[in-house]
Amino acid sequence: VEAREVFEFRAKIYIKMGKYLEAIADLDQAVKLAPGDDRLLFERGNLKSEIGDYIGAIKDYDRIVETDFASSEYYFARANAKKEIGDLQGFEEDIRSGKKIEEEIRLFEMKRR
């Protein structure tokens, strides 16, 4: 078992207990050990958003979008955080980007059939 997995597992337990700050601390450690793991960044961003740390959440979502721009879920999560801080232009841009990705996926799947 890798150390990253231990931190990730314990973070999940903290989440179930409603201890979001502790979960974020463990995810911080997991991200340090696996900085390219988008799942960890996304989970941490979602928790930050949950506790009202929208700027922190946006920073995590930004890191993901820089490397993995193929998931509309990341754009929609970042859009919601941007809306919470009053960045309506950023909100609209991310919603458009997310919808564009969903449309591209839909068209791709139609062509495969």
Backbone hydrogen bonds in HBPLUS format (Angstrom, degrees):
<---DONOR---> <-ACCEPTOR-->    atom                        ^
c    i                          cat <-CA-CA->   ^        H-A-AA   ^      H-
h    n   atom  resd res      DA  || num        DHA   H-A  angle D-A-AA Bond
n    s   type  num  typ     dist DA aas  dist angle  dist       angle   num
A0005-GLU N   A0002-GLU O   3.05 MM   3  5.31 121.2  2.41 101.4 115.1     1
A0006-VAL N   A0002-GLU O   3.23 MM   4  6.66 147.4  2.35 145.4 154.5     2
A0006-VAL N   A0003-ALA O   3.07 MM   3  5.07 119.0  2.46  94.8 110.1     3
A0007-PHE N   A0003-ALA O   3.04 MM   4  6.41 164.3  2.07 158.9 161.3     4
A0008-GLU N   A0004-ARG O   2.91 MM   4  6.12 159.1  1.95 149.2 155.9     5
A0009-PHE N   A0005-GLU O   2.83 MM   4  5.94 160.8  1.86 147.0 152.1     6
A0010-ARG N   A0006-VAL O   2.93 MM   4  6.11 167.7  1.95 153.0 156.6     7
A0011-ALA N   A0007-PHE O   2.88 MM   4  6.01 150.1  1.97 143.0 151.8     8
A0012-LYS N   A0008-GLU O   3.08 MM   4  6.38 150.7  2.17 144.4 151.4     9
A0013-ILE N   A0009-PHE O   3.15 MM   4  6.55 148.9  2.25 145.1 153.6    10
A0014-TYR N   A0010-ARG O   2.92 MM   4  6.26 162.1  1.95 152.8 157.4    11
A0015-ILE N   A0011-ALA O   2.88 MM   4  6.15 152.4  1.95 148.7 156.6    12
A0016-LYS N   A0012-LYS O   3.08 MM   4  6.35 161.0  2.12 145.5 149.5    13
A0017-MET N   A0013-ILE O   3.04 MM   4  6.34 139.3  2.21 144.1 155.9    14
A0017-MET N   A0014-TYR O   3.08 MM   3  4.97 124.9  2.40  91.8 106.6    15
A0019-LYS N   A0014-TYR O   2.81 MM   5  4.95 152.7  1.88 155.4 149.3    16
A0018-GLY N   A0015-ILE O   2.91 MM   3  4.97 153.6  1.98 103.9 112.6    17
A0023-ALA N   A0019-LYS O   3.05 MM   4  6.31 153.0  2.13 145.0 153.5    18
A0024-ILE N   A0020-TYR O   2.80 MM   4  6.02 157.4  1.86 150.8 156.6    19
A0025-ALA N   A0021-LEU O   3.00 MM   4  6.23 154.9  2.06 142.3 149.0    20
A0026-ASP N   A0022-GLU O   3.02 MM   4  6.34 155.9  2.08 147.5 153.2    21
A0027-LEU N   A0023-ALA O   2.86 MM   4  6.13 154.9  1.92 148.8 156.7    22
A0028-ASP N   A0024-ILE O   2.76 MM   4  6.01 143.2  1.89 146.9 157.6    23
A0029-GLN N   A0025-ALA O   3.26 MM   4  6.60 152.8  2.34 141.4 146.8    24
A0030-ALA N   A0026-ASP O   2.95 MM   4  6.29 157.2  2.01 147.2 154.0    25
A0031-VAL N   A0027-LEU O   2.80 MM   4  5.94 159.0  1.84 149.9 155.0    26
A0032-LYS N   A0028-ASP O   3.05 MM   4  6.30 150.3  2.14 142.7 150.7    27
A0033-LEU N   A0029-GLN O   3.16 MM   4  6.46 146.5  2.27 143.7 152.1    28
A0033-LEU N   A0030-ALA O   3.13 MM   3  5.14 121.6  2.49  93.7 108.1    29
A0034-ALA N   A0030-ALA O   2.87 MM   4  6.11 133.1  2.10 142.1 156.2    30
A0037-ASP N   A0034-ALA O   3.06 MM   3  5.64 166.5  2.08 127.3 128.0    31
A0041-LEU N   A0037-ASP O   3.30 MM   4  6.70 162.7  2.34 151.1 155.7    32
A0042-PHE N   A0038-ASP O   2.80 MM   4  5.95 157.3  1.85 152.0 158.7    33
A0043-GLU N   A0039-ARG O   2.91 MM   4  6.10 162.8  1.94 150.0 154.5    34
A0044-ARG N   A0040-LEU O   2.91 MM   4  6.09 164.8  1.93 150.2 154.8    35
A0045-GLY N   A0041-LEU O   2.79 MM   4  5.91 156.9  1.84 145.4 152.6    36
A0046-ASN N   A0042-PHE O   2.86 MM   4  6.08 155.8  1.92 148.1 154.6    37
A0047-LEU N   A0043-GLU O   2.99 MM   4  6.28 155.0  2.05 147.9 154.5    38
A0048-LYS N   A0044-ARG O   2.88 MM   4  6.13 160.2  1.92 152.0 157.6    39
A0049-SER N   A0045-GLY O   2.94 MM   4  6.14 157.0  1.99 146.8 153.2    40
A0050-GLU N   A0046-ASN O   2.92 MM   4  6.12 149.6  2.01 140.8 149.7    41
A0051-ILE N   A0047-LEU O   3.05 MM   4  6.40 142.7  2.19 148.3 156.7    42
A0053-ASP N   A0048-LYS O   2.74 MM   5  4.88 143.6  1.87 159.1 150.2    43
A0052-GLY N   A0049-SER O   3.06 MM   3  5.02 156.0  2.12 102.0 109.3    44
A0057-ALA N   A0053-ASP O   2.96 MM   4  6.23 153.0  2.04 146.3 154.8    45
A0058-ILE N   A0054-TYR O   2.84 MM   4  6.03 161.0  1.87 148.8 153.5    46
A0059-LYS N   A0055-ILE O   3.01 MM   4  6.29 154.8  2.07 147.5 154.1    47
A0060-ASP N   A0056-GLY O   3.11 MM   4  6.44 154.7  2.18 145.9 151.9    48
A0061-TYR N   A0057-ALA O   2.88 MM   4  6.21 167.3  1.89 158.3 161.8    49
A0062-ASP N   A0058-ILE O   2.70 MM   4  5.87 152.8  1.78 150.2 158.4    50
A0063-ARG N   A0059-LYS O   3.12 MM   4  6.36 156.7  2.18 143.6 148.4    51
A0064-ILE N   A0060-ASP O   3.19 MM   4  6.55 151.4  2.27 146.9 154.5    52
A0065-VAL N   A0061-TYR O   2.92 MM   4  6.16 170.9  1.93 158.5 160.3    53
A0066-GLU N   A0062-ASP O   2.99 MM   4  6.15 147.6  2.09 149.7 157.8    54
A0067-THR N   A0064-ILE O   2.98 MM   3  5.48 136.9  2.17 109.7 120.9    55
A0068-ASP N   A0064-ILE O   2.67 MM   4  5.68 163.3  1.70 167.3 172.9    56
A0076-PHE N   A0072-SER O   2.92 MM   4  6.21 161.2  1.96 159.8 165.5    57
A0077-ALA N   A0073-GLU O   2.99 MM   4  6.14 156.2  2.05 144.6 150.9    58
A0078-ARG N   A0074-TYR O   3.00 MM   4  6.19 162.1  2.03 147.5 152.6    59
A0079-ALA N   A0075-TYR O   2.80 MM   4  5.96 151.3  1.88 145.3 154.1    60
A0080-ASN N   A0076-PHE O   3.06 MM   4  6.29 158.4  2.11 146.0 150.0    61
A0081-ALA N   A0077-ALA O   3.18 MM   4  6.51 155.9  2.24 146.3 152.4    62
A0082-LYS N   A0078-ARG O   2.89 MM   4  6.13 158.1  1.94 151.3 157.8    63
A0083-LYS N   A0079-ALA O   2.88 MM   4  6.14 152.2  1.95 149.6 157.6    64
A0084-GLU N   A0080-ASN O   3.11 MM   4  6.35 150.5  2.20 141.6 148.8    65
A0085-ILE N   A0082-LYS O   3.18 MM   3  5.32 134.1  2.40  97.9 109.7    66
A0087-ASP N   A0082-LYS O   2.86 MM   5  5.05 148.8  1.96 157.3 149.0    67
A0086-GLY N   A0083-LYS O   3.04 MM   3  5.03 157.3  2.09 103.6 110.4    68
A0091-PHE N   A0087-ASP O   2.90 MM   4  6.13 152.6  1.98 146.5 155.3    69
A0092-GLU N   A0088-LEU O   2.92 MM   4  6.10 164.9  1.94 147.8 150.5    70
A0093-GLU N   A0089-GLN O   2.94 MM   4  6.19 159.4  1.98 150.7 156.7    71
A0094-ASP N   A0090-GLY O   2.97 MM   4  6.14 163.1  2.00 149.6 153.7    72
A0095-ILE N   A0091-PHE O   2.96 MM   4  6.20 156.2  2.02 150.9 158.0    73
A0096-ARG N   A0092-GLU O   2.94 MM   4  6.15 162.9  1.97 149.0 153.5    74
A0097-SER N   A0093-GLU O   2.90 MM   4  6.17 159.1  1.94 147.9 154.1    75
A0098-GLY N   A0094-ASP O   2.84 MM   4  6.01 163.1  1.87 150.3 154.8    76
A0099-LYS N   A0095-ILE O   2.89 MM   4  6.10 162.6  1.92 152.7 157.5    77
A0100-LYS N   A0096-ARG O   2.85 MM   4  6.02 152.0  1.93 147.8 156.0    78
A0101-ILE N   A0097-SER O   3.02 MM   4  6.28 158.6  2.06 149.5 154.3    79
A0102-GLU N   A0098-GLY O   3.02 MM   4  6.31 162.4  2.05 148.8 153.7    80
A0103-GLU N   A0099-LYS O   2.89 MM   4  6.10 154.2  1.95 146.9 154.1    81
A0104-GLU N   A0100-LYS O   2.89 MM   4  6.14 158.1  1.93 150.3 156.3    82
A0105-ILE N   A0101-ILE O   2.92 MM   4  6.17 158.3  1.96 153.5 159.2    83
A0106-ARG N   A0102-GLU O   2.92 MM   4  6.11 158.4  1.97 145.2 151.5    84
A0107-LEU N   A0103-GLU O   2.90 MM   4  6.14 162.3  1.93 153.1 157.2    85
A0108-PHE N   A0104-GLU O   2.93 MM   4  6.06 158.0  1.98 145.4 151.9    86
A0109-GLU N   A0105-ILE O   2.90 MM   4  6.12 159.8  1.94 151.9 156.9    87
A0110-MET N   A0106-ARG O   2.97 MM   4  6.22 148.4  2.07 144.6 153.6    88
A0111-LYS N   A0107-LEU O   3.03 MM   4  6.26 152.5  2.10 147.9 154.6    89
A0112-ARG N   A0108-PHE O   3.12 MM   4  6.41 141.2  2.28 142.1 152.4    90
A0113-ARG N   A0110-MET O   3.31 MM   3  5.47 142.1  2.46  98.5 108.4    91
